[in-house]
Structures are given as structure tokens and as C-alpha cells.
Amino acid sequence: MKKNLKKLSVSNFLCLLLFSILGCSGNTIDLREPEFAVSTPVYKNSVEDNRCLLGGVYFDLYNKSETDIVFIEIRMNVFDKETGKNAFMGYGTIISENEVNIRAGEIRNMCVSLDQYITVSSEAGYNIDQFYISRLEYSDGRVWKDELGVYAVGSRE
């Protein structure tokens, strides 16, 4: 047994470890290529775009599948541009869940409101990092997940 463990490369060991952790925790990794694309997310305040009372994170989502998207879960981190620190005291990763109707082949400009988090608006604005679609549900019942942020994008400057 010890000889076999010595023969394991570091990468094989890490893969085995990751598989063990995910298998025991109930988390899943969907290895299918995503059937969507997202643009780089940007923060806009209400003067730039009035869909949110104070401000929000804007991005385009392209549904590349042949089925409508009916639910979307988004995760992201938001940092103050001036300080580089977490923008909202007491909040780590922000999670937004929304019922939607994005038709197959459609490109939709979307906004995740930050109104509930903004208590004092930063004049410098916010950077968005580790932004990713963590769950999509399709009208045919299929579910796509990225619980680890493998397909994350960001706009940190």
C-alpha cells in the first residue's frame, strides 16, 4: 500500500482528493460544456442605468441551447474600486436567484440589483469578480450546475 501511494503523482493525488471531497459532500461537477455565454459583468449606478434604484451588475447572457432557460442562479464577489476590499460589510459571495424566460438562441441584457446591499454608495464604483452562473434550469427539465465557479468571469481592475 505504501509503495502504491509513493507512486501517485501530486496531480493524481489532488484529483483523488477532490473526487473524495466532492463525492462525500454531495456536490457535483457538470463536465458538459455550458450552453450559454456571458459577457464581462460591470457595475452601473442608477444614473448610468435606471433598472435598479441604486445600482446593479449588468451583463449579457446568450442562450446557446435549443431550449428556453426558465431559472438562473448567479454568484459573484463585489469589491470597492477605491479600497479593493469587500464592498458590503457582512456579505461574502452574493447569490441571486431569478425565474426568467430566455428563449433558445436569445441574447438578453440582464441586471442583478445590488440595492439591498448598498448602504453607502462608493463614488469610485465596484469591481465584480468571480462572477458565474451556478445553476440553470431549462424548460425541458434539464439542470446545469457549476457549483465551483469553473466558468467564472470578472472585471477586477
PyMOL commands that set and color helices and strands:
alter all, ss='L'
color gray80, all
select helices_A, chain A and resi 2-7+10-25
alter helices_A, ss='H'
color red, helices_A
select strands_A, chain A and resi 36-38+42-45+55-63+69-80+94-102+107-113+126-138+143-145
alter strands_A, ss='S'
color yellow, strands_A
deselect
rebuild
show_as cartoon
